Amino acid sequence: MSPPLLRLEQLGVRYGALWGVRQLSLEVGAGECVALLGSNGAGKSTTLRAISRLVPASEGQLYWGERSLRGLSTEATVRLGISHCPEGRRVLAQQTVVDNLQLGAWLRRDRAAIAADLERCYGLFPRLAERRQQLAGSLSGGEQQMLAIARALMARPTLLLLDEPSLGLAPLLVEELMQSLAQLHREGLSLLLVEQNVYAALAIAQRGYVLEAGQLVLEGSASELRGNEALRKSYLGSE
């Protein structure tokens, strides 16, 4: 059997004397959508930052296929096919929508394919097409989130890391955004989705992991997690 696309083995990330993540093992298979769940401060964002090499691992291993990610730069992980859409959108407010999108393809030199991917992003998020010459800072919160995801897609990743994409969005926008992510997944893109809106995440994910205080406390299929009464009370709240 071929190895998973991404595999973490006993990953630990420390901030000074404090552990952000400890002894975390998880994997994402090719073409899979996996949810990473937990409350604020559980270590979800730290996990994504460790994968994309924005923070160093203090212990354990990270593998991309059979290749170790430890020691690589963030640029190297992008070249391998990992694209990270961070929490907070972080668009370039004084640049246009199209400039932000083109920035996402800064490592690429295939101009015709870049142009095709721009049109693909506009098809996925039609509002960006309507506002392509508008400054990113003038977009609504939902439109900025669409732009942040589309910018990450412009790197043409194999795996997309998404950190709280629905944060601060109205319910209708959350539904629209999740439908777009589900479409990307159907097209074959692998997703590792960090979300506090766990019902939305488990609606499109195949499997999930639950973190508490930086450690893995539960894992299973999306249907198992949705039906877990203890999980619902501890992490999901009432629907």
Phi, psi and omega per residue, in radians:
M1 nan 2.487 3.109
S2 -1.301 2.640 -3.132
P3 -1.215 2.795 3.047
P4 -1.040 2.764 3.083
L5 -1.053 -0.830 3.132
L6 -2.266 2.397 3.118
R7 -2.477 2.227 3.023
L8 -1.904 2.344 -3.140
E9 -2.187 1.905 3.074
Q10 0.923 0.730 -3.112
L11 -1.149 2.369 3.017
G12 -2.337 2.382 3.077
V13 -2.271 2.200 -3.072
R14 -2.047 2.416 3.006
Y15 -1.945 1.676 -3.047
G16 1.126 -2.167 -3.131
A17 -1.506 -0.115 -3.062
L18 -1.790 2.462 3.079
W19 -1.618 2.148 3.020
G20 -1.397 -0.663 3.102
V21 -2.466 2.477 -3.133
R22 -2.480 2.213 3.029
Q23 0.958 0.797 -3.114
L24 -1.661 2.175 3.051
S25 -2.134 2.237 3.065
L26 -2.744 2.926 3.084
E27 -2.584 2.732 3.063
V28 -2.253 2.134 3.118
G29 -1.475 2.859 3.106
A30 -1.059 2.230 3.122
G31 1.371 0.161 -3.107
E32 -1.637 2.662 2.934
C33 -2.005 2.052 -3.076
V34 -2.103 2.316 3.123
A35 -1.693 2.433 3.048
L36 -2.041 1.946 -2.926
L37 -2.023 2.821 3.105
G38 2.624 2.939 -3.114
S39 -1.368 3.087 3.055
N40 -0.999 2.378 3.106
G41 1.397 0.164 -3.106
A42 -1.346 -0.293 -3.138
G43 1.914 0.144 -3.081
K44 -1.147 -0.885 -3.133
S45 -1.135 -0.656 3.098
T46 -1.048 -0.694 3.115
T47 -1.060 -0.807 3.129
L48 -1.122 -0.703 3.135
R49 -1.132 -0.614 3.098
A50 -1.176 -0.700 3.123
I51 -1.092 -0.758 -3.110
S52 -1.540 0.127 3.004
R53 1.182 0.485 3.029
L54 -1.406 -0.414 2.990
V55 -2.290 2.574 -3.120
P56 -1.396 2.611 3.019
A57 -1.394 2.349 3.103
S58 -1.553 -0.437 3.100
E59 -2.753 2.889 3.097
G60 1.445 -3.015 -3.058
Q61 -2.318 2.652 3.019
L62 -2.242 2.225 -3.108
Y63 -2.149 2.406 2.980
W64 -1.906 1.767 -2.914
G65 1.128 -2.109 3.098
E66 -1.798 0.089 -3.086
R67 -1.719 2.319 3.097
S68 -1.300 2.418 3.075
L69 -1.575 -0.241 -3.122
R70 -1.122 2.357 -3.120
G71 1.584 -0.177 3.120
L72 -1.492 2.724 3.037
S73 -1.488 2.906 3.054
T74 -1.053 -0.719 3.113
E75 -1.020 -0.690 -3.133
A76 -1.141 -0.646 3.124
T77 -1.194 -0.607 3.076
V78 -1.122 -0.731 3.117
R79 -1.109 -0.551 3.113
L80 -1.258 -0.459 3.121
G81 2.165 0.323 3.118
I82 -1.862 2.158 3.134
S83 -2.147 2.347 -2.999
H84 -2.019 2.113 3.035
C85 -1.829 1.779 -2.968
P86 -1.344 2.893 3.042
E87 -1.147 2.491 3.061
G88 1.628 0.093 3.026
R89 1.220 -1.074 3.031
R90 0.979 0.746 3.036
V91 -1.332 2.794 3.068
L92 -1.458 1.786 -2.933
A93 -1.098 -0.585 -3.072
Q94 -1.625 0.168 3.064
Q95 -1.955 2.707 -3.132
T96 -1.271 2.939 3.076
V97 -0.991 -0.848 -3.091
V98 -1.160 -0.608 3.084
D99 -1.123 -0.727 3.086
N100 -1.064 -0.737 -3.127
L101 -1.155 -0.749 3.140
Q102 -1.140 -0.524 3.075
L103 -1.089 -0.587 3.116
G104 -1.102 -0.351 -3.128
A105 -1.820 0.411 -2.982
W106 -1.127 -0.382 3.118
L107 -1.522 -0.125 -3.044
R108 -1.683 2.685 3.107
R109 -2.194 0.059 -3.091
D110 -1.532 1.468 -2.964
R111 -1.034 -0.723 -3.127
A112 -1.127 -0.715 3.134
A113 -1.210 -0.617 3.087
I114 -1.091 -0.777 3.111
A115 -1.067 -0.697 3.117
A116 -1.155 -0.661 3.131
D117 -1.227 -0.551 3.027
L118 -1.038 -0.822 3.140
E119 -1.139 -0.606 3.086
R120 -1.100 -0.741 3.114
C121 -1.136 -0.685 3.104
Y122 -1.140 -0.590 3.089
G123 -1.231 -0.632 3.131
L124 -1.248 -0.677 -3.124
F125 -2.216 1.450 -3.055
P126 -1.005 -0.481 3.127
R127 -1.108 -0.548 3.109
L128 -1.197 -0.599 3.085
A129 -1.104 -0.715 -3.139
E130 -1.176 -0.453 -3.036
R131 -2.022 0.436 -2.991
R132 -1.057 -0.504 3.128
Q133 -1.745 0.133 -3.141
Q134 -1.519 2.560 3.085
L135 -1.139 2.390 -3.075
A136 -1.069 -0.576 -3.125
G137 -1.177 -0.282 -3.141
S138 -1.617 -0.023 3.126
L139 -1.349 2.767 3.019
S140 -1.218 2.937 3.119
G141 -1.036 -0.736 3.117
G142 -1.130 -0.711 3.124
E143 -1.171 -0.650 3.078
Q144 -1.125 -0.633 3.094
Q145 -1.168 -0.711 3.056
M146 -1.038 -0.720 -3.134
L147 -1.142 -0.729 -3.136
A148 -1.090 -0.717 3.119
I149 -1.192 -0.776 3.140
A150 -1.092 -0.680 3.091
R151 -1.056 -0.729 3.093
A152 -1.123 -0.611 3.130
L153 -1.198 -0.445 -3.108
M154 -1.157 -0.260 3.026
A155 -1.372 -0.077 -3.092
R156 0.945 1.086 -3.064
P157 -1.368 2.824 2.925
T158 -1.594 -0.588 3.120
L159 -2.227 2.239 3.103
L160 -1.907 2.120 3.051
L161 -1.639 2.161 -3.075
L162 -2.117 2.130 -3.093
D163 -1.913 1.816 3.088
E164 0.926 0.968 -3.105
P165 -1.131 -0.425 -3.096
S166 -1.627 0.027 -3.034
L167 -1.039 2.184 3.067
G168 1.384 0.105 -3.098
L169 -1.687 2.621 3.065
A170 -1.170 2.674 -3.080
P171 -0.934 -0.697 3.140
L172 -1.143 -0.665 3.099
L173 -1.203 -0.634 3.078
V174 -1.051 -0.790 3.133
E175 -1.085 -0.757 3.130
E176 -1.096 -0.759 -3.128
L177 -1.123 -0.774 -3.119
M178 -1.151 -0.583 3.068
Q179 -1.112 -0.668 3.094
S180 -1.146 -0.728 3.107
L181 -1.139 -0.689 3.093
A182 -1.090 -0.659 3.089
Q183 -1.107 -0.765 3.103
L184 -1.049 -0.717 3.120
H185 -1.121 -0.752 3.121
R186 -1.077 -0.520 3.131
E187 -1.385 -0.044 3.036
G188 1.918 -0.035 -3.141
L189 -1.314 2.356 3.048
S190 -1.462 2.454 -3.087
L191 -2.274 2.384 2.895
L192 -2.061 1.906 -2.903
L193 -1.938 1.970 3.017
V194 -1.578 2.175 -3.077
E195 -2.626 2.414 2.911
Q196 -1.552 -0.363 3.033
N197 -1.423 1.390 -2.947
V198 -1.209 -0.546 3.111
Y199 -1.132 -0.702 3.091
A200 -1.152 -0.729 -3.119
A201 -1.142 -0.800 -3.093
L202 -1.269 -0.248 3.072
A203 -1.247 -0.429 -3.121
I204 -2.008 -0.284 -3.112
A205 -1.454 2.695 3.036
Q206 -1.594 -0.606 -3.136
R207 -2.419 2.921 3.107
G208 -2.633 2.744 3.044
Y209 -2.204 2.498 3.134
V210 -2.061 2.218 3.116
L211 -1.864 2.574 3.002
E212 -2.471 2.157 3.132
A213 0.900 0.711 3.052
G214 1.453 0.016 -3.104
Q215 -2.178 2.616 3.131
L216 -1.277 2.212 -3.139
V217 -2.048 -0.270 -3.094
L218 -2.849 2.521 3.021
E219 -2.587 2.756 3.119
G220 2.925 -3.108 3.078
S221 -1.205 2.824 3.140
A222 -1.049 -0.703 -3.137
S223 -1.163 -0.662 3.102
E224 -1.115 -0.754 -3.124
L225 -1.191 -0.683 3.100
R226 -1.101 -0.561 -3.082
G227 -1.636 0.049 -3.103
N228 -1.450 1.954 -3.036
E229 -1.140 -0.720 3.140
A230 -1.123 -0.693 3.111
L231 -1.131 -0.735 -3.118
R232 -1.044 -0.754 -3.118
K233 -1.255 -0.671 -3.039
S234 -1.430 -0.647 -2.986
Y235 -2.117 -0.577 -2.970
L236 -1.659 -0.404 -3.067
G237 1.225 -2.941 3.122
S238 -1.487 2.466 -3.080
E239 -1.271 nan nan
